[in-house]
Amino acid sequence: MPDVETTEAKRKRLLAEKEKRDDAEIEAAKLREIQELELDEKYSRELGPRGVAFDILKTSKGPIAVRLGEAVLYKRFRAKYVGEKEPTLEDIQAFVQPCVLYPERDIFLDLIDKHAMLGSAIANLLADLYVAKEKDTRGK
């Protein structure tokens, strides 16, 4: 007679498997946090304050560090989009890619290829750097 898993046994097995996946994700999140802290320390020392000279975008794939680009890079990007016209994903990538410090270029290109809106998130982060937006750090 085939081994038939009871409803309760199946529930317990699935909960145990989910707990293992959850534990693995918690560990991965801790490693991403460590990466972010190391990048923050490195680029604060090399470039200046976070939020002024560089910033870091937290993602489920790991942190992405960007530096403030040359003014001409932003001017060129903005000049194309007067009025209602929206930038293409390729245009956004061309704008953000020169500013990416971490991860390495090939890894970044793979990420942005798989997660198309990542470029927009980075462009928004860069926009804050370009306008020298002050971050609210009260209560942190």
Backbone as JSON Lines, residues from 0, in Angstrom:
{"i":0,"aa":"M","n":[0.85,-1.18,0.0],"ca":[0.0,0.0,0.0],"c":[0.89,1.24,0.0]}
{"i":1,"aa":"P","n":[0.63,2.23,-0.89],"ca":[1.46,3.43,-0.95],"c":[1.38,4.23,0.35]}
{"i":2,"aa":"D","n":[2.49,4.88,0.66],"ca":[2.56,5.71,1.86],"c":[1.77,6.99,1.59]}
{"i":3,"aa":"V","n":[0.66,7.13,2.23],"ca":[-0.19,8.3,2.05],"c":[0.08,9.26,3.2]}
{"i":4,"aa":"E","n":[0.47,10.45,2.83],"ca":[0.78,11.46,3.83],"c":[-0.52,12.05,4.36]}
{"i":5,"aa":"T","n":[-0.65,12.08,5.65],"ca":[-1.86,12.66,6.23],"c":[-1.84,14.17,6.07]}
{"i":6,"aa":"T","n":[-2.99,14.75,6.2],"ca":[-3.1,16.21,6.08],"c":[-2.21,16.91,7.09]}
{"i":7,"aa":"E","n":[-2.24,16.43,8.31],"ca":[-1.43,17.07,9.37],"c":[0.06,16.87,9.12]}
{"i":8,"aa":"A","n":[0.44,15.7,8.67],"ca":[1.86,15.44,8.39],"c":[2.33,16.32,7.23]}
{"i":9,"aa":"K","n":[1.49,16.46,6.21],"ca":[1.84,17.31,5.07],"c":[1.98,18.76,5.52]}
{"i":10,"aa":"R","n":[1.05,19.22,6.36],"ca":[1.09,20.59,6.88],"c":[2.39,20.83,7.64]}
{"i":11,"aa":"K","n":[2.76,19.9,8.51],"ca":[3.98,20.04,9.3],"c":[5.22,20.04,8.41]}
{"i":12,"aa":"R","n":[5.23,19.17,7.41],"ca":[6.36,19.12,6.48],"c":[6.51,20.43,5.71]}
{"i":13,"aa":"L","n":[5.38,20.94,5.22],"ca":[5.42,22.19,4.46],"c":[5.81,23.37,5.33]}
{"i":14,"aa":"L","n":[5.34,23.4,6.56],"ca":[5.74,24.46,7.5],"c":[7.23,24.4,7.8]}
{"i":15,"aa":"A","n":[7.76,23.2,7.96],"ca":[9.2,23.04,8.24],"c":[10.02,23.52,7.03]}
{"i":16,"aa":"E","n":[9.57,23.18,5.83],"ca":[10.27,23.64,4.62],"c":[10.21,25.16,4.49]}
{"i":17,"aa":"K","n":[9.05,25.74,4.8],"ca":[8.9,27.2,4.73],"c":[9.8,27.87,5.76]}
{"i":18,"aa":"E","n":[9.89,27.29,6.94],"ca":[10.76,27.85,7.98],"c":[12.22,27.86,7.52]}
{"i":19,"aa":"K","n":[12.65,26.8,6.85],"ca":[14.02,26.74,6.33],"c":[14.24,27.85,5.3]}
{"i":20,"aa":"R","n":[13.26,28.04,4.39],"ca":[13.39,29.11,3.38],"c":[13.41,30.49,4.05]}
{"i":21,"aa":"D","n":[12.55,30.67,5.05],"ca":[12.51,31.94,5.77],"c":[13.84,32.21,6.48]}
{"i":22,"aa":"D","n":[14.4,31.19,7.11],"ca":[15.69,31.34,7.79],"c":[16.79,31.69,6.8]}
{"i":23,"aa":"A","n":[16.76,31.06,5.62],"ca":[17.75,31.36,4.59],"c":[17.61,32.8,4.1]}
{"i":24,"aa":"E","n":[16.38,33.29,3.97],"ca":[16.16,34.67,3.52],"c":[16.61,35.66,4.59]}
{"i":25,"aa":"I","n":[16.39,35.34,5.85],"ca":[16.85,36.21,6.94],"c":[18.37,36.31,6.91]}
{"i":26,"aa":"E","n":[19.04,35.19,6.7],"ca":[20.5,35.18,6.62],"c":[20.98,35.98,5.4]}
{"i":27,"aa":"A","n":[20.31,35.82,4.27],"ca":[20.67,36.57,3.06],"c":[20.47,38.07,3.27]}
{"i":28,"aa":"A","n":[19.42,38.45,3.98],"ca":[19.17,39.86,4.27],"c":[20.27,40.44,5.16]}
{"i":29,"aa":"K","n":[20.74,39.65,6.1],"ca":[21.85,40.08,6.97],"c":[23.11,40.3,6.15]}
{"i":30,"aa":"L","n":[23.38,39.4,5.21],"ca":[24.56,39.54,4.35],"c":[24.44,40.78,3.46]}
{"i":31,"aa":"R","n":[23.23,41.07,2.94],"ca":[23.04,42.28,2.14],"c":[23.25,43.53,2.99]}
{"i":32,"aa":"E","n":[22.81,43.48,4.24],"ca":[23.01,44.62,5.14],"c":[24.5,44.84,5.41]}
{"i":33,"aa":"I","n":[25.23,43.76,5.61],"ca":[26.68,43.87,5.81],"c":[27.34,44.49,4.58]}
{"i":34,"aa":"Q","n":[26.94,44.03,3.38],"ca":[27.48,44.61,2.14],"c":[27.21,46.11,2.1]}
{"i":35,"aa":"E","n":[25.98,46.51,2.42],"ca":[25.62,47.92,2.4],"c":[26.48,48.73,3.37]}
{"i":36,"aa":"L","n":[26.66,48.21,4.58],"ca":[27.46,48.91,5.58],"c":[28.91,49.05,5.14]}
{"i":37,"aa":"E","n":[29.45,47.99,4.51],"ca":[30.82,48.05,4.01],"c":[30.95,49.08,2.88]}
{"i":38,"aa":"L","n":[29.96,49.1,1.99],"ca":[29.99,50.09,0.9],"c":[29.86,51.51,1.45]}
{"i":39,"aa":"D","n":[28.98,51.68,2.43],"ca":[28.79,52.99,3.04],"c":[30.1,53.49,3.66]}
{"i":40,"aa":"E","n":[30.77,52.61,4.37],"ca":[32.05,52.98,4.99],"c":[33.09,53.33,3.93]}
{"i":41,"aa":"K","n":[33.22,52.49,2.92],"ca":[34.22,52.68,1.87],"c":[34.0,53.99,1.12]}
{"i":42,"aa":"Y","n":[32.77,54.2,0.63],"ca":[32.54,55.38,-0.2],"c":[32.42,56.66,0.61]}
{"i":43,"aa":"S","n":[32.04,56.56,1.88],"ca":[32.07,57.76,2.74],"c":[33.51,58.24,2.91]}
{"i":44,"aa":"R","n":[34.41,57.28,3.04],"ca":[35.83,57.6,3.21],"c":[36.42,58.13,1.89]}
{"i":45,"aa":"E","n":[36.06,57.5,0.76],"ca":[36.66,57.85,-0.52],"c":[36.02,59.08,-1.19]}
{"i":46,"aa":"L","n":[34.7,59.23,-1.07],"ca":[33.99,60.25,-1.84],"c":[33.39,61.38,-1.02]}
{"i":47,"aa":"G","n":[33.02,61.07,0.21],"ca":[32.34,62.07,1.03],"c":[31.04,61.51,1.57]}
{"i":48,"aa":"P","n":[30.2,62.37,2.1],"ca":[29.0,61.91,2.79],"c":[27.99,61.19,1.88]}
{"i":49,"aa":"R","n":[27.38,60.17,2.45],"ca":[26.29,59.48,1.75],"c":[25.12,60.45,1.62]}
{"i":50,"aa":"G","n":[24.49,60.44,0.48],"ca":[23.38,61.35,0.23],"c":[23.82,62.66,-0.38]}
{"i":51,"aa":"V","n":[25.14,62.86,-0.45],"ca":[25.71,64.07,-1.07],"c":[26.61,63.67,-2.22]}
{"i":52,"aa":"A","n":[27.6,62.85,-1.94],"ca":[28.57,62.42,-2.95],"c":[28.2,61.08,-3.58]}
{"i":53,"aa":"F","n":[27.45,60.28,-2.86],"ca":[27.05,58.96,-3.33],"c":[25.81,58.53,-2.56]}
{"i":54,"aa":"D","n":[25.2,57.45,-3.0],"ca":[24.11,56.85,-2.24],"c":[24.03,55.37,-2.58]}
{"i":55,"aa":"I","n":[23.24,54.65,-1.82],"ca":[23.11,53.21,-1.99],"c":[21.64,52.85,-2.06]}
{"i":56,"aa":"L","n":[21.29,52.09,-3.08],"ca":[19.93,51.58,-3.23],"c":[19.91,50.16,-2.7]}
{"i":57,"aa":"K","n":[19.02,49.89,-1.75],"ca":[18.86,48.54,-1.22],"c":[17.93,47.78,-2.17]}
{"i":58,"aa":"T","n":[18.34,46.59,-2.57],"ca":[17.49,45.74,-3.4],"c":[17.54,44.31,-2.86]}
{"i":59,"aa":"S","n":[16.61,43.51,-3.31],"ca":[16.6,42.1,-2.9],"c":[17.76,41.33,-3.5]}
{"i":60,"aa":"K","n":[18.44,41.92,-4.47],"ca":[19.6,41.29,-5.11],"c":[20.92,41.81,-4.56]}
{"i":61,"aa":"G","n":[20.84,42.73,-3.6],"ca":[22.04,43.31,-3.02],"c":[22.07,44.81,-3.25]}
{"i":62,"aa":"P","n":[22.94,45.49,-2.53],"ca":[23.01,46.95,-2.65],"c":[23.61,47.38,-3.99]}
{"i":63,"aa":"I","n":[23.15,48.56,-4.44],"ca":[23.72,49.18,-5.63],"c":[24.18,50.57,-5.21]}
{"i":64,"aa":"A","n":[25.49,50.8,-5.33],"ca":[26.06,52.09,-4.94],"c":[26.25,52.95,-6.18]}
{"i":65,"aa":"V","n":[25.85,54.22,-6.07],"ca":[26.02,55.17,-7.17],"c":[26.67,56.44,-6.65]}
{"i":66,"aa":"R","n":[27.4,57.07,-7.53],"ca":[28.05,58.34,-7.18],"c":[27.36,59.46,-7.94]}
{"i":67,"aa":"L","n":[27.52,60.65,-7.45],"ca":[27.04,61.83,-8.15],"c":[27.83,61.95,-9.46]}
{"i":68,"aa":"G","n":[27.12,61.99,-10.56],"ca":[27.78,62.08,-11.86],"c":[28.1,63.51,-12.23]}
{"i":69,"aa":"E","n":[28.76,63.67,-13.36],"ca":[29.06,65.0,-13.88],"c":[27.76,65.7,-14.24]}
{"i":70,"aa":"A","n":[27.73,67.01,-14.08],"ca":[26.51,67.78,-14.36],"c":[26.06,67.6,-15.81]}
{"i":71,"aa":"V","n":[27.01,67.5,-16.72],"ca":[26.67,67.36,-18.13],"c":[25.87,66.07,-18.39]}
{"i":72,"aa":"L","n":[26.12,65.04,-17.63],"ca":[25.39,63.79,-17.78],"c":[23.9,64.01,-17.51]}
{"i":73,"aa":"Y","n":[23.6,64.72,-16.43],"ca":[22.21,65.01,-16.08],"c":[21.58,65.98,-17.08]}
{"i":74,"aa":"K","n":[22.33,67.0,-17.47],"ca":[21.8,67.98,-18.43],"c":[21.46,67.31,-19.75]}
{"i":75,"aa":"R","n":[22.31,66.44,-20.22],"ca":[22.09,65.73,-21.47],"c":[20.84,64.85,-21.37]}
{"i":76,"aa":"F","n":[20.69,64.18,-20.25],"ca":[19.53,63.31,-20.04],"c":[18.24,64.14,-20.03]}
{"i":77,"aa":"R","n":[18.23,65.23,-19.28],"ca":[17.03,66.07,-19.15],"c":[16.68,66.78,-20.47]}
{"i":78,"aa":"A","n":[17.67,67.14,-21.23],"ca":[17.43,67.87,-22.48],"c":[16.6,67.06,-23.47]}
{"i":79,"aa":"K","n":[16.69,65.75,-23.41],"ca":[15.94,64.9,-24.33],"c":[14.45,64.85,-24.0]}
{"i":80,"aa":"Y","n":[14.09,65.18,-22.77],"ca":[12.73,64.92,-22.3],"c":[12.0,66.18,-21.88]}
{"i":81,"aa":"V","n":[11.81,67.03,-22.84],"ca":[11.05,68.25,-22.62],"c":[9.59,67.94,-22.93]}
{"i":82,"aa":"G","n":[8.69,68.38,-22.08],"ca":[7.28,68.15,-22.32],"c":[6.81,66.79,-21.85]}
{"i":83,"aa":"E","n":[6.0,66.14,-22.66],"ca":[5.34,64.89,-22.3],"c":[6.18,63.64,-22.58]}
{"i":84,"aa":"K","n":[7.26,63.77,-23.32],"ca":[8.03,62.61,-23.73],"c":[8.65,61.9,-22.52]}
{"i":85,"aa":"E","n":[8.55,60.58,-22.52],"ca":[9.1,59.76,-21.44],"c":[10.42,59.13,-21.9]}
{"i":86,"aa":"P","n":[11.39,59.03,-21.01],"ca":[12.65,58.37,-21.39],"c":[12.45,56.87,-21.58]}
{"i":87,"aa":"T","n":[13.19,56.3,-22.49],"ca":[13.15,54.85,-22.7],"c":[14.01,54.18,-21.64]}
{"i":88,"aa":"L","n":[13.84,52.88,-21.49],"ca":[14.67,52.13,-20.54],"c":[16.15,52.22,-20.93]}
{"i":89,"aa":"E","n":[16.42,52.25,-22.22],"ca":[17.81,52.36,-22.69],"c":[18.4,53.72,-22.33]}
{"i":90,"aa":"D","n":[17.58,54.78,-22.46],"ca":[18.06,56.12,-22.1],"c":[18.35,56.23,-20.6]}
{"i":91,"aa":"I","n":[17.47,55.63,-19.81],"ca":[17.68,55.64,-18.36],"c":[18.95,54.88,-18.01]}
{"i":92,"aa":"Q","n":[19.13,53.73,-18.65],"ca":[20.34,52.94,-18.4],"c":[21.59,53.73,-18.78]}
{"i":93,"aa":"A","n":[21.55,54.44,-19.9],"ca":[22.7,55.24,-20.33],"c":[22.99,56.36,-19.34]}
{"i":94,"aa":"F","n":[21.95,56.86,-18.68],"ca":[22.12,57.91,-17.68],"c":[22.72,57.37,-16.39]}
{"i":95,"aa":"V","n":[22.22,56.22,-15.92],"ca":[22.65,55.74,-14.6],"c":[23.94,54.93,-14.63]}
{"i":96,"aa":"Q","n":[24.18,54.2,-15.7],"ca":[25.32,53.28,-15.73],"c":[26.67,53.93,-15.42]}
{"i":97,"aa":"P","n":[26.97,55.12,-15.96],"ca":[28.28,55.72,-15.62],"c":[28.44,56.07,-14.14]}
{"i":98,"aa":"C","n":[27.33,56.14,-13.41],"ca":[27.38,56.52,-12.0],"c":[27.44,55.33,-11.05]}
{"i":99,"aa":"V","n":[27.28,54.12,-11.58],"ca":[27.25,52.93,-10.72],"c":[28.67,52.57,-10.28]}
{"i":100,"aa":"L","n":[28.83,52.52,-8.97],"ca":[30.11,52.14,-8.36],"c":[30.15,50.65,-8.04]}
{"i":101,"aa":"Y","n":[29.01,50.13,-7.63],"ca":[28.9,48.74,-7.21],"c":[27.48,48.28,-7.52]}
{"i":102,"aa":"P","n":[27.3,47.12,-8.09],"ca":[28.24,46.04,-8.37],"c":[29.03,46.28,-9.65]}
{"i":103,"aa":"E","n":[29.87,45.32,-9.99],"ca":[30.65,45.42,-11.22],"c":[29.72,45.55,-12.42]}
{"i":104,"aa":"R","n":[30.25,46.09,-13.5],"ca":[29.46,46.42,-14.69],"c":[28.63,45.24,-15.21]}
{"i":105,"aa":"D","n":[29.24,44.08,-15.4],"ca":[28.52,42.93,-15.95],"c":[27.38,42.48,-15.04]}
{"i":106,"aa":"I","n":[27.61,42.5,-13.76],"ca":[26.57,42.12,-12.8],"c":[25.45,43.15,-12.85]}
{"i":107,"aa":"F","n":[25.8,44.43,-12.9],"ca":[24.79,45.48,-12.98],"c":[23.96,45.34,-14.25]}
{"i":108,"aa":"L","n":[24.61,45.1,-15.38],"ca":[23.88,44.97,-16.64],"c":[22.93,43.77,-16.6]}
{"i":109,"aa":"D","n":[23.35,42.69,-15.97],"ca":[22.47,41.53,-15.82],"c":[21.27,41.88,-14.93]}
{"i":110,"aa":"L","n":[21.52,42.59,-13.84],"ca":[20.43,43.0,-12.95],"c":[19.42,43.89,-13.66]}
{"i":111,"aa":"I","n":[19.92,44.88,-14.36],"ca":[19.02,45.84,-15.0],"c":[18.28,45.19,-16.17]}
{"i":112,"aa":"D","n":[18.87,44.16,-16.74],"ca":[18.2,43.42,-17.81],"c":[17.04,42.61,-17.25]}
{"i":113,"aa":"K","n":[17.22,42.04,-16.08],"ca":[16.17,41.22,-15.46],"c":[15.13,42.05,-14.71]}
{"i":114,"aa":"H","n":[15.54,43.19,-14.21],"ca":[14.66,44.05,-13.39],"c":[14.64,45.45,-14.02]}
{"i":115,"aa":"A","n":[13.83,45.59,-15.04],"ca":[13.85,46.79,-15.89],"c":[13.62,48.09,-15.12]}
{"i":116,"aa":"M","n":[12.79,48.09,-14.11],"ca":[12.5,49.33,-13.37],"c":[13.61,49.72,-12.41]}
{"i":117,"aa":"L","n":[14.6,48.88,-12.27],"ca":[15.74,49.19,-11.42],"c":[16.42,50.48,-11.88]}
{"i":118,"aa":"G","n":[16.5,50.67,-13.19],"ca":[17.1,51.88,-13.73],"c":[16.37,53.14,-13.26]}
{"i":119,"aa":"S","n":[15.05,53.07,-13.24],"ca":[14.26,54.22,-12.78],"c":[14.49,54.5,-11.31]}
{"i":120,"aa":"A","n":[14.58,53.44,-10.51],"ca":[14.84,53.63,-9.07],"c":[16.2,54.28,-8.86]}
{"i":121,"aa":"I","n":[17.19,53.87,-9.62],"ca":[18.52,54.47,-9.51],"c":[18.5,55.91,-10.01]}
{"i":122,"aa":"A","n":[17.77,56.17,-11.1],"ca":[17.66,57.53,-11.62],"c":[17.04,58.45,-10.57]}
{"i":123,"aa":"N","n":[16.05,57.97,-9.84],"ca":[15.44,58.78,-8.77],"c":[16.44,59.05,-7.66]}
{"i":124,"aa":"L","n":[17.24,58.07,-7.33],"ca":[18.28,58.24,-6.31],"c":[19.3,59.29,-6.77]}
{"i":125,"aa":"L","n":[19.69,59.19,-8.05],"ca":[20.62,60.17,-8.61],"c":[20.02,61.56,-8.65]}
{"i":126,"aa":"A","n":[18.73,61.66,-8.93],"ca":[18.08,62.97,-8.96],"c":[18.23,63.67,-7.61]}
{"i":127,"aa":"D","n":[18.06,62.92,-6.52],"ca":[18.25,63.5,-5.19],"c":[19.69,63.99,-5.0]}
{"i":128,"aa":"L","n":[20.66,63.26,-5.53],"ca":[22.05,63.7,-5.44],"c":[22.27,64.96,-6.27]}
{"i":129,"aa":"Y","n":[21.69,65.01,-7.45],"ca":[21.88,66.17,-8.33],"c":[21.25,67.44,-7.76]}
{"i":130,"aa":"V","n":[20.17,67.32,-6.99],"ca":[19.56,68.52,-6.42],"c":[20.07,68.8,-5.01]}
{"i":131,"aa":"A","n":[21.0,68.0,-4.53],"ca":[21.58,68.16,-3.2],"c":[20.47,68.16,-2.14]}
{"i":132,"aa":"K","n":[19.52,67.24,-2.31],"ca":[18.39,67.13,-1.38],"c":[18.89,66.69,-0.02]}
{"i":133,"aa":"E","n":[18.47,67.41,1.02],"ca":[18.86,67.05,2.37],"c":[17.96,65.92,2.87]}
{"i":134,"aa":"K","n":[18.59,64.9,3.42],"ca":[17.81,63.77,3.94],"c":[17.35,64.09,5.34]}
{"i":135,"aa":"D","n":[16.13,63.66,5.65],"ca":[15.59,63.81,6.99],"c":[16.12,62.69,7.86]}
{"i":136,"aa":"T","n":[16.97,63.01,8.79],"ca":[17.56,62.0,9.67],"c":[17.01,62.09,11.09]}
{"i":137,"aa":"R","n":[15.98,62.9,11.29],"ca":[15.4,63.0,12.63],"c":[14.82,61.67,13.04]}
{"i":138,"aa":"G","n":[15.08,61.28,14.27],"ca":[14.55,60.05,14.82],"c":[15.25,58.8,14.34]}
{"i":139,"aa":"K","n":[16.38,58.96,13.66],"ca":[17.1,57.77,13.17],"c":[18.36,57.56,13.97]}
